[in-house]
Amino acid sequence: MGSEKQVLTGARILWECLEREGVKTVFGYPGGAILPAYDALQHSSIRHILVRHEQGATHMADGYARATGGVGVAVATSGPGATNMVTGIATAMLDSSPILCITGQVGSKLLGSDAFQETDITGVTLPITKHNYLVTRPEDIAPAVREALYVAKSGRPGPVLIDITKDAQQGSCEFDFERAAPKMRGYRPDLSPANDAYDKALAMIAAAKKPVILAGHGIAVSGAEREVQAFAERACIPVAMTLLGLGHMPASHVLNMGMMGMHGEAWVNKAIQEADLLLALGMRFDDRVTGNLKSYAPNAKKIHVEIDPAEINKNVKVDLALVGDLRKILLEMLPRVQPASRTEWIERIHQLKGDTAVRDIQNLPDNGHLYAAHVINDLWHETRGRDAIVVTDVGQHQMWEAQYYKHENPRSLITSGGLGTMGFALPAAVGAKVARPDAEVWVVAGDGGFQMTMAEMATIVQENVKVNIAIINNGFLGMVRQWQEFFYERNYEATPLLNPNFAMLAQAYGIKSQAVKHRADVVPAVRAARAHEGPVLIDFQVEQEDTVYPMVAAGAALHDMIRRPSPIVETAEDE
Amino acid sequence: MLHTFVVYVENKPGVLSRVVSLFRRRAFNIDSLTVGRTEKDDVSRMTIVTEADPDQARRIVANIYKLVNVLLVDDITGQPALLRDLSLIKVGATQETRSQVLDLAHVFKARVLDIATESITVELTGGEEKVDRFLELLNPYGLLEVVRTGIVAMRRGAKSPTVASKAELTPASAEQSDSVSHSV
């Protein structure tokens, strides 16, 4: 490109800069303070997707980022437009998802005057962004955009917000893309472990008899999927996945035990509790995966491989920390790790697994009831082997999806883990589909969460985004109901939902739809949805008071699980 | 125990609130915080004193480093360093007690700034303990008004941490690596 200079308005510089940085699509909603930028969009090749609520724009940007690893971009106006982004920004922050939010702001002379639609959005989002900028001059737009994209993506990724005053968009200045390259004085995203840490880690791994790898979201962030698998194979270490780790190692892999934690597989949690070494790779020991910290993996030495030094010893005290990029660290260790077989330990894990499998609701004969597990299982059967992306919301269906959909590919599950944001699925799926138009995208959402952002059905129709929507409809805020069942004496306060007719609602938006009440109708409905060219909604009306098992109650030890009651399967022995 | 951090930050609007917000958000307690200019126009310097165990202190440093405008964090706890707290103290002093108060001020090398019929105002600079002891001794005369700046700190000796100046910067895409040892 050289460093040719042009005089452009701030608004045009914004798009020009994004375009040159490789941004192809933005998700947004116009308004007064961002209008100059929208006016300048006519000069840009960037695709704008018009959302129905700014929260949707942020989740779409997030879904876009998670589907590709690139930065997703959301645009909104000042005041309410900006504050509507807060939930999406916090969601991206807790799941380390790189998104860039661009907000319009009142003119710089009006800042601080409580002008119409003025909100101090850099102040509001300070604790939920990785960094944010208030830009009041056109000259500062290009450096802010380039730096923001770099910050969002590098190190531990996260959301960045740029608030641009209206006069900065309207004013003109010389634009020089090259000179706007980020020059950062303090920010140091590329840490690496000291050399002796590798030797210590390798010695600890060699000495371990019962090691477990805890595999998290950091694997995808670092692009270390192959390295993790190779490392697990070479050292023969079984792998437990966090919710956001699912898919980063194939579910069918012999060493992949499955999900750990509150609704993890019983044998996985037991294996962790029995382990003598935990090798945590790109995960942060969230309270949902550890259970009670006092009794967590009491016999295990712990090695934490993590890019963010602030995560070390935050929740779980570790014996050794390797701070840096996971892939680089594994590449360093791979040639030096001792091959092992650990037959006794593998045997023991099979033993632990043995009794759990028979409790599976999948083994139930068709008794006329439709269970969410059946829906998920059939959906998995129908879409397996394809490059399908499942985007889940938050609640029971999210856990059932994690348990019954066997993810084989990285980035094939997109879900709000850390913040647990209901309403995430539909908009995030839009982002995922736009990012990867070749992929088959399924929304799996509960009837509660779906209604939080269902206005985005209009977006998928207007923007012609082919996603399939599976509502797991049990007429309850199911996970809350489950907590009420276990911990509040079945006092179902404020959890039963009187729902609209979802199929009719979808039709009103111009979306093909059907309701499914019987197990036999699940597969035909899924097939019909896949065959249809446009978006499809299926309202799966499932058993109302079904429960996610196993469950580690909040604050309980990880091995202290509430199990599926034994009468369901005669052969199961309850503990 | 009390930890003292010297934090070098870019002199930009809003940086102080980023640092303070971090302490609030992570529930770290600030005992005192001072901020001021340095020998470089574009660098501000904070001295933060906070209650923390060694592991917390390490995480505080790591968290402060996550703020993009932070250039350098130096935990000088237990290091040879100069720690100074400046205070203005207005103490009750009548004709009978005035000379006693002045004597104390003299012993502590406090500067007398103002003498009125019922009060004396002095300035004292020193380590926190010295100021504490001085206040304790003045207490019987009646402390009318006290203001303390909080600690400012500097390592002893010629060696100072270096903070990159703007001119030396290369574009951020060039990979810089820092080695961190985290054997715990």
Interface residues (C-beta under 8 A of the other chain):
Chain A: T122 G123 L126 P127 K130 H131 L134 E147 Y150 V151 S154 A181 P182 K183 M184 R185 G186 Y187 R188 D190 L191 S192 P193 A194 N195 D196 A197 K200 D308 P309 A310 I312 N313 K314 K317 V318 D319 L320 A321 L322 V323 G324
Chain B: V9 E10 P13 G14 S17 R18 S21 L22 R25 D55 R58 R59 A62 N63 Y65 K66 L67 V68 N69 V70 L71 L72 V163 A164 K166 L169 T170 P171 A172 S173 E175 Q176 S177 D178 S179 V180 S181 H182 S183 V184
